[in-house]
Amino acid sequence: MLLILLGLTAAAGSAQAPQEKFATVFGAKVRYVEAGDASKPTVILIHGLGGSTDSSWPLTIGGLSGQYHVIGIDLLGFGKSDKPFINYRIDLFVDLLDKFMAETKIEKACFIGNSMGGWIAVNFAAKYPAKAHKLVLVDAGGYAPPPGFDFGTLALNMNPSTREGIRQGAKLLFANPAFYSSDAAIDAMMAARIAANDGYAIQTMIRNAQYANEYFDETVKKLKLPVLVAWGKQDGITPLVIGEKLHQDIAGSELAVFDQAGHFPQVEKAAEFNKKVLEFLAK
């Protein structure tokens, strides 16, 4: 959700090396990565808050692109896409995704969303049901927080600007201590966090989460498409109880729990994650 993952290659396991491309959406430059045969069914990957295609999906792209046409999009305000000073909201990204599909001539797709990306995917499928075939919700956010929720602490955790902030955030995000146990890893993450230049988008998203009525508490109960809820058992940001609630609220959904994985099971348990997603998509 917030840290650039290190030492991963987007081409890992891929039958075809991903291609970096750009689309113009609402006059803005939106970067995306494309891999696989365009004649095959399309899978669109949506990263979370403070993430990007490169940080969230390198092993997923490689794992799925042999059988699917895979697209990883950098949302506006993140990754290598433009970062305008606008009012970032979930529904902005829903509109962005719809226009992006029109610009890239994609009529229908399966969506895999991690964290905030899952929130976007649910709202998109609810608004444009004819354009969504299946959903995979990976450690997704989107339920309204309880009264008195501390948005200030959330802002510090999601947009850290100190070494200690990076380390504490990583402990919440990853089950494997290798991601945060060394000073070198923390320094590299700190440098990546600064280079990401997405702090404004993160802060406005968190601010709007207090006021914008875009939570999906009731929306998920009305979904009429196949849904896989995929969760890291040791997630300290969106605990497993949230995934279990999603599974209960979405009629006919499947639940896959990955042990020894945190907020990014697609990274920490990539092989198991890809296998389960491929099985789900093939049904």
C-alpha positions as CSV (number, residue, x, y, z in Angstrom):
1,M,0.0,0.0,0.0
2,L,2.8,2.4,0.5
3,L,6.3,1.0,0.0
4,I,8.2,0.3,-3.2
5,L,9.1,-3.4,-3.2
6,L,12.7,-4.1,-3.9
7,G,14.6,-6.6,-6.0
8,L,11.7,-7.8,-8.2
9,T,11.5,-8.0,-11.9
10,A,8.4,-7.4,-13.9
11,A,9.3,-10.1,-16.4
12,A,9.6,-12.9,-13.8
13,G,7.9,-16.0,-15.2
14,S,6.4,-14.1,-18.1
15,A,6.1,-15.6,-21.6
16,Q,6.4,-12.1,-23.0
17,A,8.4,-9.2,-21.6
18,P,6.0,-6.4,-20.4
19,Q,5.9,-3.3,-22.4
20,E,5.6,0.2,-20.9
21,K,3.0,2.3,-22.5
22,F,1.2,5.6,-22.0
23,A,-2.4,6.7,-22.6
24,T,-3.9,10.1,-22.5
25,V,-6.9,10.1,-20.1
26,F,-8.8,13.3,-19.4
27,G,-5.8,15.1,-20.8
28,A,-3.4,13.5,-18.4
29,K,-0.6,11.0,-19.1
30,V,-1.4,7.6,-17.6
31,R,1.3,5.0,-17.6
32,Y,0.6,1.3,-17.8
33,V,2.4,-2.0,-18.4
34,E,1.1,-4.5,-20.9
35,A,2.0,-8.2,-21.3
36,G,0.6,-11.3,-22.9
37,D,-1.5,-11.9,-26.0
38,A,-4.1,-9.1,-26.6
39,S,-6.5,-11.6,-28.2
40,K,-6.8,-13.4,-24.8
41,P,-9.1,-12.2,-21.9
42,T,-7.9,-9.0,-20.3
43,V,-6.9,-8.8,-16.6
44,I,-6.4,-5.3,-15.2
45,L,-4.2,-4.9,-12.1
46,I,-5.0,-1.9,-9.7
47,H,-2.4,-1.0,-7.0
48,G,-3.1,0.5,-3.7
49,L,-2.5,3.8,-1.9
50,G,1.2,4.9,-2.4
51,G,1.8,2.0,-4.7
52,S,2.4,1.5,-8.5
53,T,2.4,-1.3,-11.0
54,D,6.1,-1.7,-10.5
55,S,5.8,-2.0,-6.7
56,S,2.7,-4.1,-6.4
57,W,2.5,-6.4,-9.4
58,P,5.8,-7.5,-11.0
59,L,5.4,-11.2,-10.1
60,T,1.7,-11.2,-10.9
61,I,2.3,-9.9,-14.4
62,G,4.8,-12.6,-15.0
63,G,2.6,-15.3,-13.5
64,L,-0.6,-14.5,-15.4
65,S,0.6,-13.1,-18.8
66,G,1.2,-16.6,-20.3
67,Q,-2.5,-17.2,-20.3
68,Y,-4.0,-13.7,-20.2
69,H,-3.7,-10.2,-21.6
70,V,-2.4,-8.4,-18.5
71,I,-2.4,-4.7,-17.9
72,G,-1.1,-3.0,-14.8
73,I,-2.1,0.7,-14.5
74,D,-0.4,3.4,-12.6
75,L,-3.3,5.4,-11.2
76,L,-3.2,9.2,-11.6
77,G,-1.1,10.7,-8.8
78,F,1.1,7.6,-8.5
79,G,3.9,5.7,-10.2
80,K,4.9,7.2,-13.5
81,S,1.5,8.7,-14.3
82,D,0.9,12.4,-14.1
83,K,0.5,13.8,-10.6
84,P,-1.8,16.9,-10.9
85,F,-2.9,18.8,-7.8
86,I,-6.5,17.7,-7.9
87,N,-9.0,16.3,-5.4
88,Y,-8.1,12.6,-5.3
89,R,-11.1,10.3,-4.5
90,I,-12.1,6.7,-5.1
91,D,-14.7,7.9,-7.7
92,L,-12.0,9.8,-9.5
93,F,-10.2,6.5,-10.1
94,V,-13.4,4.8,-11.1
95,D,-14.0,7.4,-13.8
96,L,-10.3,7.2,-14.7
97,L,-10.5,3.5,-15.2
98,D,-13.6,3.7,-17.3
99,K,-12.0,6.3,-19.6
100,F,-8.7,4.4,-19.7
101,M,-10.6,1.3,-21.0
102,A,-12.2,3.4,-23.7
103,E,-8.9,4.9,-24.7
104,T,-7.2,1.4,-24.9
105,K,-10.3,-0.2,-26.5
106,I,-10.9,-2.7,-23.7
107,E,-14.6,-3.6,-23.5
108,K,-14.5,-5.9,-20.6
109,A,-11.9,-7.2,-18.1
110,C,-11.3,-9.1,-14.9
111,F,-9.9,-6.8,-12.2
112,I,-7.4,-7.6,-9.5
113,G,-7.2,-4.9,-6.9
114,N,-4.8,-4.7,-3.9
115,S,-5.8,-2.6,-0.9
116,M,-7.2,0.7,-2.2
117,G,-7.2,-1.0,-5.6
118,G,-9.8,-3.5,-4.4
119,W,-12.0,-0.6,-3.2
120,I,-11.8,0.9,-6.6
121,A,-12.5,-2.4,-8.3
122,V,-15.7,-2.9,-6.2
123,N,-17.0,0.5,-6.9
124,F,-16.1,0.2,-10.6
125,A,-18.0,-3.2,-10.9
126,A,-21.0,-1.7,-9.2
127,K,-21.1,1.4,-11.5
128,Y,-20.1,-0.4,-14.8
129,P,-21.3,-4.1,-14.3
130,A,-21.1,-4.8,-18.1
131,K,-17.4,-4.0,-18.1
132,A,-16.4,-6.2,-15.2
133,H,-16.2,-10.0,-15.6
134,K,-14.6,-11.1,-12.4
135,L,-12.9,-9.5,-9.3
136,V,-10.0,-10.5,-7.2
137,L,-9.9,-8.4,-4.0
138,V,-6.5,-8.6,-2.4
139,D,-6.3,-7.3,1.2
140,A,-8.8,-4.7,0.1
141,G,-9.9,-1.5,2.0
142,G,-13.3,0.1,1.5
143,Y,-15.4,-0.5,4.6
144,A,-16.3,2.6,6.6
145,P,-14.0,3.0,9.6
146,P,-15.6,2.9,13.1
147,P,-16.6,6.2,14.8
148,G,-13.6,7.9,16.3
149,F,-11.1,6.3,13.9
150,D,-7.7,8.0,14.1
151,F,-7.0,9.3,10.6
152,G,-4.0,11.2,11.9
153,T,-2.2,8.0,12.8
154,L,-3.3,6.5,9.4
155,A,-1.7,9.4,7.6
156,L,1.6,8.9,9.4
157,N,1.6,5.1,8.7
158,M,0.6,5.5,5.0
159,N,2.9,8.4,4.2
160,P,6.0,8.0,6.4
161,S,8.9,10.5,6.1
162,T,11.4,9.1,8.6
163,R,13.4,5.9,8.9
164,E,11.4,4.8,11.9
165,G,8.1,5.5,10.2
166,I,9.2,3.4,7.3
167,R,10.2,0.5,9.6
168,Q,7.0,0.6,11.6
169,G,4.9,0.7,8.4
170,A,6.8,-2.2,6.9
171,K,6.2,-4.3,10.1
172,L,2.5,-3.8,9.5
173,L,2.7,-4.6,5.8
174,F,5.0,-7.6,5.6
175,A,5.1,-11.0,7.4
176,N,8.7,-11.6,6.4
177,P,11.1,-9.5,8.6
178,A,13.6,-9.5,5.7
179,F,11.7,-6.6,4.3
180,Y,12.4,-4.4,7.3
181,S,15.1,-5.9,9.5
182,S,18.2,-4.3,7.9
183,D,19.1,-0.7,7.8
184,A,20.0,-1.0,4.2
185,A,16.5,-2.1,3.4
186,I,15.0,0.7,5.3
187,D,17.2,3.3,3.6
188,A,16.3,1.9,0.2
189,M,12.6,2.1,1.0
190,M,13.1,5.6,2.4
191,A,14.7,6.7,-0.9
192,A,12.0,5.0,-2.9
193,R,9.3,6.7,-0.8
194,I,10.8,10.1,-1.5
195,A,11.3,9.4,-5.2
196,A,7.7,8.3,-5.6
197,N,6.6,11.9,-5.2
198,D,3.0,10.9,-4.4
199,G,2.6,12.4,-0.9
200,Y,0.0,14.9,-2.1
201,A,-2.2,12.2,-3.6
202,I,-1.9,10.1,-0.4
203,Q,-2.7,12.9,1.9
204,T,-5.8,14.1,-0.1
205,M,-7.1,10.5,-0.3
206,I,-6.8,10.1,3.5
207,R,-8.4,13.5,4.1
208,N,-11.3,12.7,1.8
209,A,-11.8,9.3,3.4
210,Q,-13.2,11.2,6.4
211,Y,-15.9,13.0,4.3
212,A,-16.5,11.4,0.9
213,N,-19.3,8.8,0.9
214,E,-17.5,6.2,-1.2
215,Y,-17.3,3.3,1.2
216,F,-18.6,0.0,-0.1
217,D,-20.3,-1.4,2.9
218,E,-23.6,-1.9,1.1
219,T,-22.3,-2.0,-2.4
220,V,-20.4,-5.3,-2.0
221,K,-23.6,-7.0,-0.9
222,K,-25.1,-6.3,-4.3
223,L,-22.3,-7.6,-6.5
224,K,-23.5,-10.1,-9.1
225,L,-20.2,-11.4,-10.5
226,P,-17.6,-14.0,-9.4
227,V,-15.3,-12.7,-6.7
228,L,-12.2,-14.1,-5.1
229,V,-11.2,-12.6,-1.7
230,A,-7.4,-13.1,-1.4
231,W,-5.8,-12.2,2.0
232,G,-2.5,-12.3,3.8
233,K,-3.0,-13.9,7.2
234,Q,-0.5,-11.6,8.9
235,D,-1.8,-8.3,7.4
236,G,-1.4,-5.5,10.0
237,I,-3.1,-2.8,7.8
238,T,-6.3,-4.6,6.8
239,P,-6.6,-7.6,9.1
240,L,-8.0,-10.9,8.0
241,V,-11.3,-10.2,9.8
242,I,-12.0,-7.7,7.1
243,G,-11.4,-10.3,4.4
244,E,-13.7,-12.7,6.2
245,K,-16.4,-10.0,6.3
246,L,-16.0,-9.4,2.6
247,H,-16.4,-13.1,2.0
248,Q,-19.6,-13.1,4.1
249,D,-21.0,-10.0,2.4
250,I,-20.4,-11.1,-1.2
251,A,-22.7,-13.9,-2.1
252,G,-21.0,-16.8,-3.7
253,S,-17.5,-15.4,-3.2
254,E,-14.4,-17.5,-2.5
255,L,-11.9,-16.9,0.2
256,A,-8.1,-17.7,-0.1
257,V,-5.9,-17.0,2.9
258,F,-2.1,-17.0,2.5
259,D,-0.1,-17.9,5.6
260,Q,3.2,-16.0,6.3
261,A,2.0,-13.1,4.1
262,G,1.0,-9.6,5.0
263,H,-0.6,-6.9,3.0
264,F,1.0,-8.1,-0.3
265,P,0.4,-11.8,-0.6
266,Q,1.0,-11.4,-4.4
267,V,4.6,-10.7,-3.5
268,E,5.3,-12.7,-0.3
269,K,3.5,-15.8,-1.6
270,A,3.7,-15.1,-5.3
271,A,3.6,-18.7,-6.6
272,E,0.6,-19.7,-4.4
273,F,-1.2,-16.5,-5.2
274,N,-0.8,-16.8,-8.9
275,K,-1.9,-20.5,-8.8
276,K,-5.0,-19.6,-6.9
277,V,-5.8,-16.6,-9.2
278,L,-5.3,-18.7,-12.4
279,E,-7.6,-21.4,-11.0
280,F,-10.3,-18.8,-10.2
281,L,-10.0,-17.0,-13.5
282,A,-10.3,-20.3,-15.4
283,K,-13.7,-21.2,-13.9
